[in-house]
Amino acid sequence: MAGRVAIVGVGQTHHTSRRDDVNLPEMVGEAVRAALADAQLSIKDIEAFIFSNMEAFEGIILPDHGMIAEVGAIGKPGLKVTGGGTTGSEAVGEACHLVSAGLYDITMVVGWQKHDCGDATAGISAAAVPTAAKGMVVGAVSEFAKQALSYIRQSGAREEHAAMVRLKADRCACRNPYAHLKLGLKGLEDYLKSPYLVWPIRLLDFCPQSCGACVVVLASEERAKKIHKKPVWVVDFEVAHQEPFSAGSFGDPTGTETYSQDVAAERLYKRNGITDVRKQVDLAEIYEPSTWEEMSLYEHFHFCEKNEGWKLIEKGVTEIEGEFPVNPSGGVIASNPIGATPVIRIAEAALQIRGDAGEHQVTRDVKTAIATALGGPNWTAMFLLKRSL
């Protein structure tokens, strides 16, 4: 990026299945005020807004127009981004471009989803043509079930490994005051009680539909150093789209297909001289809609060799106290307000770098972190964040 950009404020709501106590603008306003308080700024300091939301999942057209007064955006320039699961990361990317180019010094990214207003599965199904995308017509679960079966066949992973991922996520979520699902799972027995959605995906393997919002404030280098004692620098980000896409072995029996995650990771790592991820990066917040997908993503993001993602979870490498923590927030499996979900990954990674994550702060010193997003027919976004330039 031409000009350096930093995250100087983060704020999010408590995520849950329903927010009957507030309407949509009021819910989003909670996160906006939290981010302003964190940055010690007033709404007058925000020069431009980037909104992130999947309005088809709520069934409310142009919801950003209805919250302009609540979030303090009256008379200010703004953009609305909608791009599936990667929406929030694309919004943060747009904000970075606007600041880096010198158009604005301070921007605010506002991501949200209020799932109690609509039906995400209906929104996803309506976006697909039944004759060309039969899997998507029954929702995202079937696609991730195919991915899970593919991963089992190719890697030798077992259901116990998916349970380990789910238990890890729940332990972290129970330490995160903002997380949606805090189930207090005790062990494999609790996991096995969960019914199958589409084999081999159990209910506990898959992410929920959450109501919530997350906001980040980004600033230019000059302003960032004046605003916050601990700015987190957005060093680089990469986006890769893969279309058309067939989940795993159903489109590629050899398991050698190059996925968008591989492409995005290789580009980002090459530009930043990263040759050993687990030694040069301290933490990752990744967008994992299912337990099986998390293990697969370990491999595609080069945290380990192919077909060895399950070994990381088996050895405890990615635990909150592990060698390379992944999703200490509880991840997407615990909280999934879709328009805000990638923003949460970035916000949580920034909090870990600042040392401000509270009870779910990892035990190691975090100087560098990766945050990712996943959406559409295997689209990927990756952000590299650092404590210092």
N, C-alpha and C positions, 0 to 999 in steps of 0.2 A: 504494500500500500504506500502511496506517495507520502502521506502524513501519518504519524503514529496516533493510534486510538486506544483509549483505555476505558474499562468498565469502572465507573465511580459510584454506582448505586445499584442495589438490587432490592426487590421486594416481592413477596408472594402471599397469596391467601392460604388458609388452611384448606386442603383439598378434600372433597367428600363426594358422595354420590348425589346429594341434593343440597341446594341452597334455597330453600323456600322462604328464608328470612329476608332475602334481598332480591331485587331484580338484577338484570344483567349489568347495566351501567354501575349500579351500586357495588356489585361484587368486584368489578374491574377497578373501581375507584379505591377499594381497600389496598390493592397492590400498588397502585400509583402513589398513594400517600406514603406507603411503607418505603418505596424506593426513594422518594424525595427526602424522607427523614434520614434514610441511610446515607444519602449523598449530601445531606445538610444543604439542600437547595430548596427554592420555592418554585412553584409552577411557572412563574415569570421567567425563570432562567432557561426553561426548555424552549428551544428554538424550532424544533420540528418533531413530528410524531410518525412512527411506523407501526401500523396495526397488524396483528397476526391472528388469524381466526379462520376456521373452516365453517363458513356460514351454512353450507348444505347440511351439516350435522345438527344444526340447531333449527333449521327451517326458518331463519329470520334473515331477510335480505338486507344487506348493508347495515349490519348492527353497529358498526363504528360510527355511523351518522347519528345514531341515537344516544351516543355517550359523549359527544364532544363537550358539552357543558360540564358533565360530571368529572371528566379527566382534565379539564382546563385547557382544551385545545382550540378554543374559539379564536378564529382569525389567524391560526398558525398553519403553515404548510404541513402536509402529511401524505403518506402512502398507505395503501391496504395491500397486504400480501396474502395470497391463498395458494398453497401448493402441496396439499396433502400433509403427510407426517413431517415433512421437512419445512413446513411453513414458518415455524418460529426461527429456525436457523437462517432461512433466507431473509427474514425480516431483520435479524441482527446484522447479516451481511450487508443489506441495503443501508442500514444506519451507519455501518463502518465506512462504506463507500462515500456517503454524504459528508461525513466528518473528515475522512482522509483527503477528499478532494478540496476541502476548504470551504464548502458551501455553508456549513454550520459548525459551530463549536460544541454545542451540546444537543444531543438527540435522545429521545426516549422511545424504546421498543415496548409495546404493550401487547402481550399475548394472553389469550383466554379461550376457554370453552365452557359453556354452561349446558352440559348434556341433559339436564332435566327439562330443557326447553324443546328437545327434539329427539332424533333417533340416528345415531352415527351409522349403524349397520344399514339402515334404509338409504342414507346418503351415499355410502360406498356402493351399495348394490345398484342404485340408480345411475351411477357413473359408468357402469359396465354394459357392454352389449352381450346379451346372453349367449349368442352363437359363437362369439369370439373369445369370451372371458367367462366361461361357466363357473370357475372357481370363485371369482370375485362377486358373482351374483349372490352367493350365499354368505358373503362377507369375508373379512380378512382371515378369520379363523381357519378356513379350509386351506388357504395358501400357506399359512404357517404350519399347518398339520403336514402338508406335503414336504415343507422344508425340514420339519422334525424327522419324518420318516427317512428322508434322504440322508440327514445327518447321522441317524442311527446306522443305516446301511454302510455308509462310507467310513465312519470313524470308530464304530464299535461302542459308542456311548450307550449307557443303559439308563433305565428310568430312574435309578437311584441318583444319577448325576443331575438330572433335571430337578429332582427333589432337593439336592444340595444347593442348587442355584436359587430355588424358591425360598428355602430356609435362610440363606444368606440375605436375600432381599428383605425378608420379613424382620430379621434381627436388626437390620439397618433402619428400616422404616419405623420400627418401634422406638428408635432413638431420635427420629426426625419429627419435630412437632407439626410440620406441614403435610406429612404424608397421609394419603387416603387410607389404604389398607394396612392396618396394624393388627395382625391376626394372632400374634403370640403363639405361632406354630412351635410345637415341641420336638417333632422328629418325623421320621419317615412314615409312621403310622398316620399322623395327621394328614400328610400329603396324599397318601393312598386312599383316604376317605373321599377325596375330591372326585366328582364324576367326570367322565370323558365328555368333551364337547364334540370334537372330531378326532378319532384316534390317530396318533398317540397324544394329542393335546388334551390335558385335563383342565378343568375350570381354574385351578390354582396355577397352571402353567401360563395363563394368558393375562394380559393387562386389563384393568377395569376401565369403565367410562366414568371420568371424574369431572366435577365442577370445580373450576379454579382459575386463577390468573397469576401471571408472573411478569414482572417489569424489570428491565435493565436500563440504566442511564449510561450513555457513552459520551466521552468528551475528547477533545483534541489534546495533544501532549501539553501544550502550554496551560490550558485550563485545568486539565486533570491533576497536574502537580499542585495546583492551588486549591482544588476542591477537596481532595481526599488524601489522607496520610498513607493509605495503602491501595493505590490504583492497581488494577490488574490489566496487563497489556494484552490486547488482541494482536498477537504477532503475525498470524497468517490464518487463512481459511481456504478451503477447497470444496468444490461441489462437483459431483459426477452423477449423471443420469444414465440409467440402463433401461432401454425399452426397444423391443419387447423383452420380457423376462419370463423364464419358466423356473419354478422353484426346484432347485437342486437336481436330483437324479432324474426327475421326470422330464427334464429338458436336456440333461447332460449326465448320462450314465457313468462317465469316468470320474466325475467330480473335479475336473480340471478347468472348468469354465472360469474365466476371469470376471469377477463381480465388480459392481461399482465401488464397493468398499475397498477392494484391492487397488483400484485405479486412484481413488481419492487419497488413500493412505500413501501410496508410492509417490504421488506428486507432492503431497505435503511434506513427507519425510525427506525427499530429495532436496527440496528447496531449503530446508532448515537443517540439513546435515545430520539427520537422525538415522543412525544405522543400527542401533540396538534400543528398541522402544522401552523395554522394561528397565534399562539402565539410564536412559536419557530423559524419560518422562516419569513423573512420580505418581500419577493418578489418572483415571479415565472415568468420565460420566458418559455412558453410551446409551443410545436409544434402542432398548431391547424389548420388543413387544411380547416375547415369550422366553421361557427358560431355555429352550433348545436353541433359539436364535442367539441368545447371549453367548453360549459356548461356541457357536459358529462364528460370531463376530470377533471373538478373541483371535481366531485364526486369520480372518480377512483383514483385520487391522494390524496383523503381524505381532501380536502379543506372544505368539507361540507358532510352532510349525503347524501345517495343515493336519487335520484329524487328531489334534492333541489338545483342543480346547477343554475337553472334559478332564484332562489331567490337571489343568490349573485349578479347577474347582475342587477336585479330589484332594489336592495337596494344600488347599487353603491359601493359594497365592493371591487370589483376588478378594479375600476377606478384608474387612475394615482395618484389621491389625496386620494384614498380610504384606508380602513383598511388593505387590502392585495392586492397590485397592481399585476395585471397579464398582461404581454405583454405591458409594457409602450413603447416599440419600435414600436408598431403597429402590431407585430406578423407576422405569416406566411400569414395571410389573406391580408396583405399589401405588403409583399415581399417574393418571393419564388424561389431563385436560388438553386435548390434542393440539389446539392452536397455541397453547402455552408450553407443551411438553419439551420441545427443543430449547426454548428459552430457559426452562428450568435446568436443563443439563448444563448450559453455559453459566447460569447464575450459581448453581451449586458448585461447579468447578472453581468459579471465582471466589466463593466463600471459603473453600478449602485452601486456596492459595493465600488468602488473607488470614487464615487461622480463625475465622469467625463462624464456623459451621456448628458450633455448640456441641451437644452431646454426640452428634455423629461426625465430629472432626476426626480424621484419621490419625493414627499414632505417629506416622512418619512426617517429616518436614516436606511440605509440598511447595516446590518452586515452579514447576512446569506441569501443566495438565492438558488433557485432550477432552473435548466435548463433541459429541456426534449427534446426527439426526438420521432417521430412516423414514422413507415414505414412498407412496406411489408404487410403480412396478420396479422396486429396488433402486430408488434414488438415495443418494448419500451426501451428507454435508459433514465436514470436519473442521473444528476450530482448534488452534494451538494458542494456549494462554500461558503467560509467564508473569512472575512477580517483578522481574526487572528486565530492562531492555538489553 
